[in-house]
């Protein structure tokens, strides 16, 4: 029984190692997501921006927090209504 347990644990360890992503792959996922999020500002697409947010998202412009998707969208709405994006950004990963 003990050998079977050790074998099962070993198989799980090997499986998790083969499924694990490298740091470079994870950095690339974050970079692509950040670029896609920034594009919502360029495209003036508030609905697409909202799709990146969750109920536990927090934005802190000027030190005043906006919490949750609906509050953040309401606070950022004016930024999306002007003709051109008032700011831009790109990822800066190490």
SULPE-V203397 format. One record per residue. N is the residue number from 1. SS is DSSP state (H for helix, E for strand, L for the rest). PHI is phi in whole degrees, 0 to 359 (NA if undefined). Layout:
N_SS_PHI + N_SS_PHI
This chain:
1_L_NA + 2_H_297 + 3_H_297 + 4_H_296 + 5_H_296 + 6_H_298 + 7_H_296 + 8_H_296 + 9_H_296 + 10_H_298 + 11_H_296 + 12_H_296 + 13_H_296 + 14_H_295 + 15_H_298 + 16_H_293 + 17_H_291 + 18_H_286 + 19_H_269 + 20_L_294 + 21_L_266 + 22_L_284 + 23_H_301 + 24_H_297 + 25_H_294 + 26_H_293 + 27_H_300 + 28_H_294 + 29_H_299 + 30_H_296 + 31_H_301 + 32_H_296 + 33_H_293 + 34_H_297 + 35_H_297 + 36_H_297 + 37_H_296 + 38_H_297 + 39_H_298 + 40_H_298 + 41_H_288 + 42_H_298 + 43_L_280 + 44_L_60 + 45_L_246 + 46_H_295 + 47_H_296 + 48_H_293 + 49_H_299 + 50_H_299 + 51_H_296 + 52_L_276 + 53_L_266 + 54_L_234 + 55_L_295 + 56_L_257 + 57_L_291 + 58_E_223 + 59_E_247 + 60_L_231 + 61_H_289 + 62_H_57 + 63_H_78 + 64_L_255 + 65_L_285 + 66_E_249 + 67_E_242 + 68_L_84 + 69_H_304 + 70_H_294 + 71_H_291 + 72_H_294 + 73_H_299 + 74_H_299 + 75_H_290 + 76_H_264 + 77_H_307 + 78_H_299 + 79_H_296 + 80_H_269 + 81_H_272 + 82_L_287 + 83_L_299 + 84_L_232 + 85_L_300 + 86_L_286 + 87_L_200 + 88_L_215 + 89_L_202 + 90_L_216 + 91_L_296 + 92_L_229 + 93_L_266 + 94_L_280
